[in-house]
Amino acid sequence: MRNGRRTWTNVLVLACLLGPVAAAPAARAAEPPPPPPCDPVGQRLDALEEKVAGLEYTLDRLLKKVDDVLWFERVGDVAEIDKVFIPTVPNPRAEETYGIANERHPFRMWAYVFTPRDLDRSRRHPLLLFPHGGVHGDFTTYYTHVIRELMDQGYVVVAPEYRGSTGYGRAYQEAIDYGGLEVDDVVAARDWAVATLPYVDEKRVGILGWSHGGLISLMAAFDHPDKFVVAYAGVPVSDLLARMGYQTDDYRALYSAPYHIGKTAYEDVDEYRRRSPCWNAEKLKIPLLIHGNTNDRDVNVVEVEHLVQALRAAGKEFRYRIYRDAPGGHSFNRMDTPLARESRREIWEFLAKYLHPDR
């Protein structure tokens, strides 16, 4: 009997231990899933990040307004300055509202207009389109001395703040289309100036730019040889495929962002090639001057060298000069140094040969 009691005791103990375990799955299966855990700290952090991101765009707007005031202080003695708001080609990724489809709704763009104060407005004068550089940049007083030199020569200068530029809010910045529709924006600024400014000669329009502005200058000249008679490209972004190879992951992410190209170069080689000047070199039909620098840490000289090789292979006539470790790297001929002034003098003489400014 003792052994029997011990056996039954063991059975009861095991039943108590195993019973809940065996029954647990059925009980849990019958219950509704528990609600997701509440994470008030995580929610507050997400909201804070959103506010900080918004403050960055607000700060950009403030800095832009401050720099706009500085333009009048720094070049107002030699230039009349205006800032115009003009329509250009639509943003295909914009939100459609009020039944207005994107193809019916133009992107609206700001542009600076610099006119020499002593310009004889009874006659027509040459026009220069001047797109700024930067993946997300804007036209700032960094170019003060360049604008002053162009005013001294008698040029009218239009500097478009094409889509993707900073200082105008998130929607404006995220409308970027690098090497694509932003080129159309610059051409639209050219067309606006020719149609609106009575003292501009539509037969004497040139384009110049550095870095990404150099890419835009090249692509505008390639695609619209009927609208420009001469072009200058300084340290130009020329080969996006090569650029994606030597740049960082963070930089590559700017191009593959959902609001931009949306794909990496690995995923869409043809799209990156379509936006690269060196892969469009056969289109050149107007005089062109190119400058590069071997110690450029922003646009590696390999891009400029590829552009030169592509133009040669296409049998094109053009001028170029690659400086050897010029002080200043990427900015070498936009600075206030003897070498920079000498390099810009070459640019001004080249442009003047085709645009014939008063001075």
Residue pairs with C-beta under 8 A, 6 or more apart in sequence:
54 170
57 169
57 170
57 173
60 166
60 167
60 168
60 173
61 167
61 168
61 169
63 167
64 138
64 166
64 167
64 168
67 140
67 141
68 83
70 141
71 81
71 112
71 141
72 81
74 141
74 144
75 81
75 114
75 144
75 147
75 148
75 151
77 117
78 116
78 117
78 148
78 151
78 152
79 114
79 115
79 116
79 117
79 147
79 148
79 151
80 114
80 115
80 116
80 117
81 112
81 113
81 114
82 112
82 113
82 115
83 110
83 111
83 112
83 113
84 110
84 111
84 113
84 192
85 108
85 109
85 110
86 108
86 109
86 111
86 188
86 189
86 192
87 106
87 107
87 108
87 109
87 188
88 106
88 107
88 108
88 109
88 163
88 184
88 185
88 188
88 189
89 106
89 107
89 181
89 184
89 185
89 188
90 102
90 103
90 104
90 105
90 106
90 107
91 102
91 105
91 107
91 163
91 175
91 181
92 102
92 103
93 102
93 175
93 259
94 102
94 105
94 107
94 171
94 175
96 102
96 105
107 163
107 175
107 181
107 185
109 160
109 161
109 162
109 163
109 185
109 188
109 189
110 160
110 161
110 165
110 168
111 158
111 159
111 160
111 161
111 189
111 192
112 139
112 157
112 158
112 159
112 160
112 161
113 156
113 157
113 158
113 193
113 197
114 147
114 150
114 151
114 156
114 157
114 158
114 159
115 156
115 197
115 199
116 151
116 152
116 154
116 155
116 156
117 151
119 125
119 154
119 156
119 199
120 199
120 358
121 198
121 199
122 199
123 199
124 198
124 199
124 200
124 201
124 204
125 154
125 155
125 156
125 199
125 200
125 201
125 204
125 357
125 358
126 154
126 155
126 156
126 201
126 204
126 205
126 206
126 355
126 356
126 357
127 155
127 156
127 157
127 158
127 190
127 193
127 194
127 197
127 200
127 201
127 202
127 204
127 205
127 206
128 150
128 155
128 156
128 157
128 158
128 205
128 206
128 207
128 208
128 351
128 355
129 158
129 159
129 160
129 186
129 189
129 190
129 193
129 205
129 206
129 207
129 208
129 217
129 220
129 228
130 139
130 143
130 157
130 158
130 159
130 207
130 208
130 209
130 213
131 159
131 160
131 162
131 182
131 186
131 207
131 209
131 212
131 213
131 216
131 217
132 138
132 139
132 140
132 143
132 159
132 161
132 165
132 209
132 212
132 213
133 209
133 210
133 211
133 212
133 213
133 214
134 166
134 211
134 212
135 164
135 176
135 178
135 212
135 251
135 254
135 255
136 164
136 165
136 166
136 173
136 176
136 254
137 165
137 166
137 212
138 161
138 165
138 166
138 167
139 159
139 161
139 165
142 334
143 159
143 334
145 336
146 334
146 344
147 157
149 344
149 348
150 157
151 157
152 359
153 348
153 352
153 357
153 358
153 359
154 357
154 358
154 359
155 355
155 357
156 193
156 197
156 199
156 200
158 189
158 190
158 192
158 193
160 185
160 186
160 188
160 189
161 167
161 168
162 182
162 185
162 186
162 189
162 216
163 172
163 175
163 176
163 177
163 181
163 182
163 185
164 172
164 173
164 174
164 175
164 176
164 177
164 178
164 182
165 172
165 173
166 173
174 259
174 260
175 259
176 182
176 259
176 260
177 260
178 212
178 255
178 260
178 261
178 275
179 215
179 216
179 219
179 240
179 274
179 275
179 276
180 275
182 216
183 216
183 219
183 220
183 223
186 207
186 216
186 220
187 220
187 223
187 224
187 227
190 205
190 207
190 220
190 227
190 228
191 227
193 200
194 200
194 202
194 205
203 229
204 229
204 354
204 355
204 356
205 227
205 228
205 229
205 355
206 228
206 229
206 230
206 231
206 232
206 351
206 354
206 355
207 216
207 217
207 220
207 221
207 228
207 230
207 231
207 232
208 217
208 231
208 232
208 233
208 234
208 347
208 351
209 215
209 216
209 217
209 232
209 233
209 234
209 236
210 233
210 234
210 235
210 236
210 334
211 234
211 235
211 236
211 237
211 298
211 299
211 330
212 237
214 233
214 234
214 235
214 236
214 237
214 238
215 233
215 236
215 237
215 238
215 277
217 231
217 232
217 233
217 236
218 231
218 233
218 236
218 238
218 277
218 280
218 288
218 307
219 275
219 277
219 280
220 227
220 228
220 231
221 228
221 231
221 284
221 286
221 288
222 277
222 280
222 281
222 283
222 284
223 280
223 283
225 283
225 284
225 285
225 286
228 286
229 286
229 287
229 354
229 355
230 286
230 287
230 288
230 350
230 351
230 353
230 354
230 355
231 286
231 287
231 288
231 289
232 288
232 289
232 290
232 291
232 347
232 350
232 351
233 277
233 288
233 289
233 290
233 291
234 290
234 291
234 333
234 334
234 347
235 291
235 292
235 293
235 296
235 298
235 299
235 304
235 330
235 332
236 277
236 290
236 299
236 303
236 304
236 307
237 243
237 277
237 299
237 303
238 276
238 277
238 278
238 299
238 303
238 304
238 306
238 307
239 276
239 277
239 278
239 279
239 302
239 303
239 306
239 307
240 255
240 265
240 272
240 273
240 275
240 276
241 265
241 269
241 272
241 273
241 276
242 300
242 302
242 303
242 306
243 299
243 300
243 303
244 252
244 255
244 264
244 265
244 272
245 265
246 300
246 302
252 264
252 265
254 260
255 261
255 264
255 265
255 272
256 262
256 263
256 264
256 267
261 268
261 271
261 272
263 271
265 272
273 279
274 280
277 307
278 303
278 306
278 307
278 309
278 310
279 310
281 307
281 310
281 311
281 313
281 314
281 316
282 314
282 316
284 311
284 314
284 316
284 318
287 317
287 318
287 319
287 350
287 353
287 354
288 311
288 316
288 318
288 319
289 318
289 319
289 320
289 346
289 347
289 350
290 304
290 307
290 308
290 318
290 319
290 320
290 321
291 320
291 321
291 322
291 323
291 333
291 343
291 347
292 299
292 301
292 304
292 305
292 320
292 321
292 322
292 323
293 301
293 322
293 323
293 325
293 326
293 328
293 329
293 330
293 332
294 301
294 322
294 323
294 324
294 325
294 326
295 325
295 326
295 329
296 329
296 330
296 332
297 329
297 330
298 329
298 330
299 330
301 322
304 320
304 322
305 322
308 320
308 322
311 318
319 350
321 346
323 332
323 333
323 339
323 343
326 332
326 333
326 339
326 343
327 335
327 337
327 339
328 334
328 335
328 337
328 340
332 339
332 340
332 343
333 339
333 340
333 343
333 344
333 347
334 340
